[in-house]
């Protein structure tokens, strides 16, 4: 439900849609002569690359300050940051322009694109159904670094971002400053930073060495949160609404842009609407 390897589910869906578009167009071109097949395949391949480039570029432009602050994140496509409709329109425009003198190539190209968009929509619909059936905010009681017990359900009533991490996990380490900054900018959201499987001293030494401060840093030495949320890899970030219902999930390293996008779309949170902490 969350993703495929290091890629988010939406990135995997986009890749599947692109591959299907290619296969459908190739199939429809099979009865044409060799030159037409090569030309048609080239047009479709170019259109797909143009579409993917524009989809990524449009998303980066939309969240430019976040990407500009961390230039490495431009190429972190595993975050799922694509504007699919902008990419689809760009691919269509490119394909129509390239086939303006050879209408015979248009039908396979358009059919491939239609099939790709259809499978993309179907996968996203399936992900929506999976989220509705996903486990809610886990009913767990964990400890803070100073030994206090905290019930996760006590955070219901506010939007929750639950991040599962470990200090030995490189992508976890890279994304933690992003989460720490977001905690400051979105005080209406509870950021639950739940360490998986490590001792309190190890966690304390790590956050101190990195200069990080989290309001809700919790220990989960038995990795109960991973089992309760049915996740299998780190880092994993889960978004819950005020009723404790899972509304989005991300497997792998988060970029600042992807985190803000999820907060805006699913939890209706923005820095402009935040209120001061009590």
Phi, psi and omega in degrees: 000323189275317183184185180230111184059228181276003185255143178293163180299323181291325175294317178297321178297318179295320178296317178297319180296319180295316179296318179296319178302317179297314183294319180297314180297318178298320179296317181290340179271000189295333184268359178275170179288167187300319181296319179293322179296315180295317181294316180296319179296322179294319179298313182294317180298316178298317181297319180294318179294318177299316180298315180294320179296313181293322178300316179290316182297319180297320179292318179298318179296320179300322182246040187305313182303322181291318179289321181295328179290336180224081187306330180300334184287349175306319186261007180277068187290347177296347180285352178079017183277085178225139171265093190297320182292322176297319179294320180296318179294321179294317179297318179297313181299317179297314181297318179296321179293318181291333182257019184295337179253358180222083184295339182295335180275347185290318184299310177301320181296313181294322179295320178297316179296319179297319179295320179297315178295324180295315181290325176298314178296321181294319179294317179296322177296319177296322177295323178297319178295318180297321178295323179295330181264004184286157178299144177284186175306122187302144176270072183241153173241118183240174182250150171273176180297330180268011173092001178285147177267142181224126174273126181300327181296343179293346180269359176297149184104347174229151173300142183233133168248115182253116182250124178259125190209171173209151184289339180277356186265110183305312179295330175298314181297320183291326184273347186297322175299327177297316179291322178296320179293320179296325178300323179289323187273343182233069184292346177281353180252136176270119176261107180265109180263099188255107179287140183252112167081011183244158181284157182302319181296319179299316181293314181299316180295323181293308183295327178292319181293332180269354181068032183260146176227125178234138181287332185228074179261118187237153180254135179225073187297335180262007180054042179294325182295324179295317180291318182294325181266001176060041176255157187232359185212162178239147353280154173229136179237126183242138182247125180240141177279186185293343178267005181079017181267134179290125182243344176196160181210149180219125176260131178101184186292135177269140166263161180299321181295316182294322178295313179297320180300314180296319179296320181289314187283319189259331183246003177052044180243139174214151180302327183294334183258007184286158177244154182297152175290148178284000000 
